[in-house]
Amino acid sequence: MTTIAYSKGSIACDSRMCNSSMIMTDSIKKVHVLTDGTHVAFAGSVGDIETFRRAMVDEGPFSIDDKYDFENVDAIAVTPDGKLFYFCDEFTNFVELKGREHFAIGSGGDFALGALLAGADLQKALEIAISQDSGSGGEIHIYDVTKPKTSAPVNTNQRVVPLRKR
């Protein structure tokens, strides 16, 4: 339960972590910057994400071994030269997504992708996704992947989008 979106060299994500329908925190870090400057954003179960993150550090970002049995993890990776890759638990490795200007994953991914395709920027796309997906929330973080080894969000106007009323 999350929203992670890619658009034209930047990655945006929310900061909510849920356990089933329970909100655990609204301040989880979802984008990790590897030593080569590759930005990787994860969606899925916390256990699978942590195992996957460690495997990327130990074995290299694009060398995940078949010995891992991930049940619930998706990831987007963007290299400093702008190549976009996608991993899901059904694959055994990353797949390069050539020619994609926009892409999104997570429970709010469809909302974010629709907003991007309709002309929204990443900030607005995440706001829309958060307003429609109860599994997404907290602060919106936007990372410019073209800036090597950026470990902090580039947007200085972070804001918490309130939970929608039911």
C-alpha positions in Angstrom: 0.0 0.0 0.0 1.8 3.0 -1.3 2.2 5.3 -4.2 5.4 5.6 -6.2 5.5 7.4 -9.5 8.2 8.2 -12.1 8.1 11.1 -14.5 10.8 12.4 -16.8 13.8 11.7 -14.5 12.2 12.2 -11.1 10.6 9.8 -8.6 7.9 10.8 -6.2 6.5 8.8 -3.3 4.3 9.0 -0.3 5.5 8.2 3.2 2.8 5.9 4.6 3.4 2.4 5.8 0.4 0.2 6.6 -0.2 -3.3 8.0 -3.3 -4.5 6.4 -5.8 -1.6 7.0 -3.9 -0.2 10.0 -1.7 2.9 9.4 1.7 2.2 11.1 3.5 5.4 10.3 3.3 8.4 7.9 7.1 8.9 7.9 8.7 5.8 6.2 11.5 6.2 3.7 10.6 4.6 0.4 13.4 5.8 -1.9 17.0 4.6 -1.4 20.0 6.0 -3.2 22.7 3.4 -4.0 26.4 4.2 -4.1 26.4 4.6 -7.9 23.6 7.2 -7.7 20.8 4.8 -8.7 17.5 5.6 -7.0 15.4 2.7 -6.0 11.8 3.0 -4.7 10.0 0.0 -3.1 6.3 -1.0 -2.6 5.1 -4.1 -0.9 5.5 -6.0 2.3 8.1 -4.6 4.8 9.9 -7.9 5.2 10.3 -8.5 1.4 11.4 -4.9 0.9 14.1 -5.1 3.5 15.4 -8.4 2.2 15.3 -7.0 -1.4 17.1 -3.8 -0.3 19.9 -5.8 1.4 20.2 -8.1 -1.6 20.7 -5.0 -3.8 23.4 -3.7 -1.6 25.1 -7.1 -1.2 24.8 -8.4 -4.8 24.5 -5.2 -6.8 21.4 -3.3 -8.0 20.7 -5.4 -11.0 22.0 -8.8 -9.9 19.2 -10.1 -7.6 19.7 -13.9 -7.3 17.0 -16.5 -7.9 17.6 -17.8 -4.3 15.2 -15.1 -3.0 11.5 -15.9 -2.9 9.7 -12.6 -2.8 6.0 -12.7 -2.3 5.1 -9.1 -2.3 7.5 -6.5 -3.6 7.6 -4.1 -6.6 10.4 -1.7 -7.2 11.3 1.1 -9.6 15.0 1.8 -10.2 16.3 4.8 -12.1 20.0 5.1 -12.9 21.8 8.4 -13.0 21.8 8.3 -16.8 18.0 8.1 -16.8 17.3 4.4 -17.5 14.1 3.2 -15.9 13.8 -0.3 -14.6 10.9 -2.2 -13.0 11.0 -5.3 -10.7 8.0 -7.2 -9.4 7.9 -10.4 -7.4 6.9 -12.3 -10.6 10.2 -11.6 -12.3 13.6 -12.8 -11.3 15.3 -9.5 -12.1 14.8 -5.9 -13.2 13.3 -5.2 -16.6 14.2 -2.0 -18.4 11.3 0.1 -19.5 12.5 1.8 -22.6 10.6 4.9 -23.9 8.4 5.4 -20.8 7.9 9.0 -19.8 5.7 8.0 -16.8 5.3 4.9 -14.7 3.8 4.2 -11.3 3.5 1.3 -8.8 1.7 0.6 -5.5 -1.9 0.7 -4.4 -2.2 4.3 -5.6 -0.1 3.8 -8.7 -3.0 3.7 -11.1 -4.4 7.0 -9.8 -0.9 8.7 -10.0 -0.3 7.3 -13.5 -3.7 8.5 -14.7 -3.0 12.0 -13.3 0.5 12.1 -15.0 -1.0 11.0 -18.3 -3.6 13.8 -18.0 -0.9 16.4 -17.6 -0.3 16.7 -13.8 3.2 17.1 -12.4 4.5 14.6 -9.8 3.4 16.7 -6.8 -0.2 16.9 -8.1 -0.2 13.3 -9.2 0.7 12.1 -5.7 -1.8 14.4 -4.1 -4.5 12.9 -6.4 -3.4 9.3 -5.6 -3.3 10.0 -1.8 -6.8 11.5 -1.9 -8.2 8.4 -3.5 -6.1 5.6 -2.0 -6.3 5.0 1.8 -3.1 3.0 1.7 -1.1 6.1 0.7 -0.5 9.2 2.7 1.9 11.3 4.8 4.4 13.6 3.1 5.1 13.6 -0.6 8.8 13.2 -1.4 10.2 14.1 -4.9 13.7 13.0 -5.9 15.6 14.3 -9.0 17.4 11.3 -10.2 19.7 13.3 -12.5 21.5 14.8 -9.4 24.0 12.1 -8.4 23.8 10.7 -4.9 20.9 12.9 -3.9 19.8 11.3 -0.6 17.1 13.8 0.3 14.0 14.9 -1.5 14.5 17.9 -3.8 11.1 19.4 -3.1 11.3 21.9 -0.3 7.5 22.4 -0.1 6.6 19.1 1.5 3.2 18.9 2.9 1.0 16.4 4.5 -2.1 15.6 2.6 -5.0 15.1 5.1 -6.8 11.8 5.2 -10.0 12.0 3.2 -13.2 12.0 5.1 -15.5 9.0 4.7 
